[in-house]
């Protein structure tokens, strides 16, 4: 296990975190995720937030179809120090493909942001860009739009990476997943 660093912070590796979960130290009610070696409390589930997650889940299931799995608030094995639980993630395959291990490669990550918009734009975006996630969307409930983050690149950011392209898509417009260039999801379908 990692030792306490500056300020008394204790960093965990993903394998250590998974052992703690398996041992029952953390359960589903703890609402935490491993981000950059630190245990972070996930965003509270206000009603608009929960509704937006459900809307995104249904919209993405409708367009992705067979051969794809749309997972709500389930872990992904991002790297040795991170096991986030994005609000919605799209991966190739079927449910049983991940019976032994969490997905390590994703086609799309969607975070719904209300109280932690700055965190999702900053720390989470940097983390996802560093992991090579090519398509990251933020359903921004404050400004009522979808932020489409693409083109991961090195930068002076929390985890050394950021997205070089950020498109703001408003109601009346559509967003298209990189993995399905022929699909178009109306932004209004993702907003409560």
HELIX and SHEET records of a PDB file:
HELIX    1   1 UNK A    6  UNK A    8  5                                   3    
HELIX    2   2 UNK A   14  UNK A   22  1                                   9    
HELIX    3   3 UNK A   28  UNK A   30  5                                   3    
HELIX    4   4 UNK A   47  UNK A   64  1                                  18    
HELIX    5   5 UNK A   95  UNK A   98  5                                   4    
HELIX    6   6 UNK A  117  UNK A  119  1                                   3    
HELIX    7   7 UNK A  120  UNK A  124  3                                   5    
HELIX    8   8 UNK A  125  UNK A  130  1                                   6    
HELIX    9   9 UNK A  187  UNK A  190  5                                   4    
SHEET    1   A 2 UNK A  32  UNK A  35  0                                        
SHEET    2   A 2 UNK A  38  UNK A  41 -1                                        
SHEET    1   B 6 UNK A  68  UNK A  72  0                                        
SHEET    2   B 6 UNK A  88  UNK A  92 -1                                        
SHEET    3   B 6 UNK A 108  UNK A 113 -1                                        
SHEET    4   B 6 UNK A 135  UNK A 140  1                                        
SHEET    5   B 6 UNK A 145  UNK A 154 -1                                        
SHEET    6   B 6 UNK A 161  UNK A 170 -1                                        
SHEET    1   C 2 UNK A 174  UNK A 175  0                                        
SHEET    2   C 2 UNK A 185  UNK A 186 -1                                        
END                                                                             
